[in-house]
Amino acid sequence: MISKAEVETVKRGLSPIRLASVAALIWCATPALAETLDVGSVRRTFTAQLPDTQPAPLVIVLHGNTQTGAEMADRTSWPQVAKREHFGVVFPDGLNRAWADLRPSNKRGGRLPPDGTDDAAFIVKLAEEFVADGVADPKRLYVTGLSNGGAMTMAMTCVRADLFAAAASVIINFTDESADACHPSRPVPFLMMNGTADPLIPYQGGHGTSRFAVDGFWPTEKTLEFWRRANGCETKDAGVTDLEDRDKTDRTTVTRISSNCPPGRDVVLYRVNDGGHRMPGGFADARFPRLVDLLLGPQNHDIDGAEIIWDFFKRFP
């Protein structure tokens, strides 16, 4: 066991990101270390779990509205997948537990970030610091998120396509405003994962059935078509595959819809049939799962969202 004095010696002269890396090695991080990063005059926080071998692939995972990065680490399998597959995973925190994506404030439900929040600058600086410190492979940076975090994932793909090797959004669709503001500088492989019974982000678009829902979302098929066009793919489905119904008690199934795209520009949709506003997986995604079932619809247990997304990401350096 390393003494506190030795740890303090190691800390001196290290950047916040390198300090996170060293601490992860000292304590064999399993999700890991809460750290800070100054972006302009604003102090931002994140939780990181880093592998022993560096530089490594790095996945930035963005939480949903009202959540924190630590909650994403606790309620998904990302830490376990990252440990097994030897990549780094970072869980940033949105200010006021929200992200400033490409939608106007009146088109975002739940909490709002403070006026003037520049979350794109935060995420970019976070990635660049990990690269500069030798922790992350600059050719294998990935971003994913769910709900508001999924909207922020799309925003990052729209404004900094040059930075990421692939991206994945969960339980989110475009709005007119976010699509109008989206101009990727290059094609980015993109995965979507949406539930057909989502009461907040309706699969068919428009206004969800939840009293917390806001209006104006595109249908999932229209959002999928946007990414196909952005990546130079054919707009029609290339293949539709019903996945094995491994848990017949969860009231949901999964269909994988692929696209005919140029090499390295894949676009794929995992349609969770009768699935709610939930991250598929074996982990309970909330403290009171039964209550959340009533409010947000069923969680699918046939697939694990983090496993599916990482299997997609690792194909694209």
C-alpha positions in Angstrom: 0.0 0.0 0.0 1.4 3.4 -1.0 1.6 5.9 1.9 -0.2 9.2 2.0 3.2 11.0 2.0 4.2 9.2 -1.2 0.9 10.1 -2.8 1.4 13.7 -2.0 4.9 13.6 -3.5 3.4 12.1 -6.7 0.7 14.8 -6.8 3.2 17.7 -7.0 3.6 19.2 -10.4 0.9 17.0 -12.1 -2.0 18.4 -14.1 -5.5 17.5 -12.9 -5.8 14.9 -15.7 -2.5 13.3 -15.1 -3.3 13.3 -11.3 -6.5 11.4 -12.1 -4.4 8.9 -14.1 -1.9 8.3 -11.3 -4.6 7.9 -8.7 -6.5 5.4 -10.9 -3.3 3.3 -11.0 -2.7 3.6 -7.3 -6.2 2.6 -6.2 -7.0 0.3 -9.2 -9.9 2.6 -10.0 -13.3 1.0 -10.2 -15.3 3.9 -11.0 -13.1 6.0 -9.8 -11.9 9.4 -9.0 -13.9 12.6 -8.9 -11.8 15.4 -10.5 -12.1 19.0 -11.6 -11.2 20.9 -14.7 -11.3 24.7 -15.2 -13.0 25.8 -18.4 -12.5 29.6 -18.6 -13.7 30.8 -15.2 -15.9 27.8 -14.5 -14.8 24.8 -12.5 -16.2 21.6 -14.0 -16.3 18.1 -12.5 -16.1 14.6 -13.9 -15.5 11.0 -12.7 -12.8 9.0 -14.5 -11.8 5.3 -14.7 -8.5 4.8 -16.5 -6.7 1.6 -17.7 -3.2 0.6 -16.8 -2.0 0.6 -20.4 -1.9 4.1 -21.9 -2.6 5.7 -24.3 -5.9 3.9 -24.6 -9.3 4.4 -26.3 -11.4 6.9 -24.3 -15.2 6.9 -24.1 -16.9 10.1 -22.8 -20.3 9.1 -21.3 -22.9 11.9 -20.8 -25.6 11.5 -18.3 -29.3 12.3 -18.7 -31.2 15.3 -17.3 -31.3 15.4 -13.5 -28.5 12.9 -13.3 -24.7 13.1 -12.5 -21.7 11.4 -14.0 -21.3 9.3 -10.9 -24.8 8.0 -11.3 -24.1 7.0 -14.9 -21.1 5.0 -13.6 -23.2 3.3 -10.9 -26.3 2.5 -13.0 -24.7 1.3 -16.3 -22.1 -1.4 -17.1 -19.7 1.1 -18.6 -17.1 0.7 -15.8 -17.2 -3.1 -16.1 -16.9 -3.1 -19.9 -14.1 -0.6 -19.8 -12.1 -2.6 -17.2 -12.5 -5.8 -19.3 -11.7 -4.2 -22.6 -8.9 -1.9 -21.3 -10.2 1.5 -22.3 -10.8 4.6 -20.4 -14.2 5.9 -19.5 -15.1 9.4 -18.3 -18.4 10.6 -16.8 -18.6 14.4 -16.9 -21.1 16.4 -14.9 -23.4 18.9 -16.5 -24.0 22.1 -14.6 -27.3 22.0 -12.8 -27.4 18.3 -13.9 -28.2 19.3 -17.5 -26.4 19.8 -20.8 -26.5 22.8 -23.1 -27.2 21.0 -26.4 -28.3 22.6 -29.7 -31.9 23.0 -28.6 -33.3 26.3 -27.3 -34.3 26.4 -23.6 -38.0 26.2 -24.3 -37.5 23.0 -26.2 -35.7 21.2 -23.3 -37.7 19.6 -20.5 -36.5 19.2 -16.9 -33.5 21.1 -15.6 -31.7 23.8 -17.6 -28.0 24.6 -17.6 -27.1 28.1 -16.4 -27.2 30.8 -19.1 -24.0 31.0 -21.1 -22.9 27.4 -20.4 -20.5 26.1 -23.0 -20.6 22.4 -22.6 -19.0 21.8 -26.0 -15.9 23.7 -24.7 -15.8 21.5 -21.6 -16.1 18.2 -23.4 -13.5 19.3 -26.0 -11.0 20.4 -23.3 -11.6 17.3 -21.3 -10.7 15.1 -24.3 -7.7 17.3 -25.3 -6.3 17.2 -21.7 -6.5 13.4 -21.6 -4.7 13.2 -25.0 -2.1 15.8 -24.0 -1.3 13.8 -20.8 -0.8 10.6 -22.8 -3.9 8.9 -21.3 -6.1 8.8 -24.4 -5.3 7.8 -27.9 -6.3 10.8 -30.1 -7.5 8.5 -32.9 -9.8 6.5 -30.6 -12.0 9.2 -28.8 -15.7 8.3 -28.6 -18.8 10.1 -27.2 -22.1 8.7 -26.1 -25.0 9.8 -23.8 -28.7 9.2 -23.1 -31.6 11.6 -23.2 -30.3 15.1 -22.7 -26.8 13.5 -22.8 -27.8 11.9 -26.1 -28.7 15.3 -27.4 -25.3 16.6 -26.2 -23.7 13.7 -28.0 -25.4 14.7 -31.2 -24.3 18.3 -30.6 -20.7 17.2 -30.2 -20.9 15.2 -33.4 -22.4 18.2 -35.2 -19.8 20.8 -34.0 -16.6 18.7 -33.5 -16.9 15.7 -35.8 -13.1 16.0 -36.3 -12.5 15.0 -32.6 -14.4 11.7 -32.4 -14.0 8.3 -34.1 -17.6 7.3 -33.5 -20.7 8.4 -31.5 -23.9 6.9 -30.1 -27.1 8.5 -28.8 -29.7 6.7 -26.6 -33.4 7.7 -26.2 -33.2 11.0 -28.1 -34.2 12.5 -31.5 -33.5 15.7 -33.3 -35.7 18.8 -33.2 -35.9 21.3 -36.1 -33.6 23.6 -34.2 -30.9 21.0 -33.3 -30.9 19.6 -36.9 -30.7 23.1 -38.4 -27.6 23.8 -36.2 -25.9 20.5 -37.1 -23.2 20.7 -39.8 -20.6 17.9 -39.2 -17.3 18.6 -40.7 -16.9 15.0 -41.7 -18.8 11.7 -41.5 -18.8 10.0 -38.1 -20.0 6.5 -37.5 -23.2 6.8 -35.5 -25.4 4.5 -33.5 -28.9 5.2 -32.2 -30.9 3.3 -29.6 -34.5 4.4 -29.0 -37.7 2.8 -27.5 -41.0 2.7 -29.3 -43.0 3.3 -26.1 -40.9 6.2 -24.8 -43.2 8.7 -23.1 -40.7 11.6 -23.2 -39.0 11.3 -26.6 -41.7 9.7 -28.7 -40.4 7.3 -31.3 -42.9 8.7 -33.8 -42.0 12.3 -33.0 -44.0 15.2 -31.8 -45.1 15.4 -28.1 -44.7 12.5 -25.7 -47.4 11.2 -23.4 -45.6 12.1 -20.2 -46.7 15.4 -18.5 -43.0 16.2 -18.4 -42.6 15.9 -22.2 -42.0 18.8 -24.5 -43.1 19.1 -28.1 -41.2 19.2 -31.4 -39.1 16.0 -31.6 -38.5 14.4 -35.0 -39.5 10.8 -35.5 -36.7 8.3 -35.0 -36.7 7.4 -38.7 -36.2 11.0 -39.7 -33.3 11.4 -37.2 -31.8 8.1 -38.6 -32.2 9.5 -42.1 -30.3 12.6 -41.1 -27.3 10.7 -40.0 -27.5 8.5 -43.1 -27.4 11.5 -45.4 -24.6 13.1 -43.3 -22.5 9.9 -43.8 -23.3 9.4 -47.5 -25.4 6.3 -46.9 -28.5 5.2 -48.7 -31.5 6.4 -46.9 -33.4 3.1 -46.9 -32.8 0.2 -44.5 -30.1 -2.2 -45.5 -31.1 -4.9 -43.1 -33.6 -5.6 -40.3 -32.7 -8.2 -37.7 -34.8 -9.2 -34.7 -32.5 -10.0 -31.8 -33.0 -12.9 -29.4 -35.7 -12.2 -26.7 -33.5 -13.3 -23.8 -35.7 -11.9 -21.1 -39.4 -12.6 -21.8 -40.5 -10.9 -18.6 -39.3 -7.4 -19.5 -42.2 -6.9 -22.1 -39.7 -5.7 -24.7 -37.7 -6.9 -27.7 -34.9 -5.4 -29.8 -34.6 -5.0 -33.6 -31.3 -4.0 -35.2 -31.6 -1.8 -38.3 -28.5 -1.4 -40.4 -27.6 1.0 -43.3 -25.9 0.7 -46.6 -23.0 3.1 -46.0 -19.5 3.7 -47.4 -16.8 1.9 -45.4 -16.1 3.4 -42.0 -19.3 5.5 -42.1 -21.8 3.1 -40.5 -25.1 4.2 -39.2 -27.2 1.7 -37.1 -30.4 1.9 -35.1 -31.3 -0.4 -32.2 -35.1 -0.2 -32.0 -36.3 -1.3 -28.5 -39.8 -2.5 -29.3 -42.2 -1.4 -26.5 -39.2 0.0 -24.6 -39.4 3.1 -22.5 -37.1 6.1 -21.8 -34.5 3.7 -20.4 -30.9 2.5 -21.0 -31.1 -1.2 -22.0 -29.1 -3.5 -19.7 -28.9 -5.7 -16.7 -28.3 -2.9 -14.2 -31.2 -1.2 -12.4 -31.0 2.2 -14.0 -32.8 4.0 -11.1 -33.1 3.8 -7.3 -36.8 2.8 -7.5 -37.1 0.7 -10.7 -40.8 -0.1 -10.3 -41.7 3.6 -10.0 -39.6 4.4 -13.0 -41.3 1.6 -14.9 -44.6 3.5 -14.4 -43.2 6.9 -15.2 -40.8 6.1 -18.1 -41.8 2.7 -19.4 -40.0 -0.7 -19.4 -36.3 -1.3 -19.4 -35.0 -3.9 -21.9 -32.8 -6.7 -20.5 -32.2 -8.5 -23.8 -29.1 -6.4 -24.6 -26.7 -4.2 -22.6 -26.5 -0.7 -24.0 -22.8 -0.2 -23.0 -21.8 -3.6 -24.5 -23.6 -2.8 -27.8 -22.2 0.7 -28.1 -18.6 -0.4 -27.3 -18.8 -3.3 -29.8 -19.8 -0.6 -32.4 -17.1 1.9 -31.2 -14.1 -0.4 -31.2 -14.5 -1.0 -35.0 -13.6 2.6 -35.7 -10.2 4.0 -35.0 
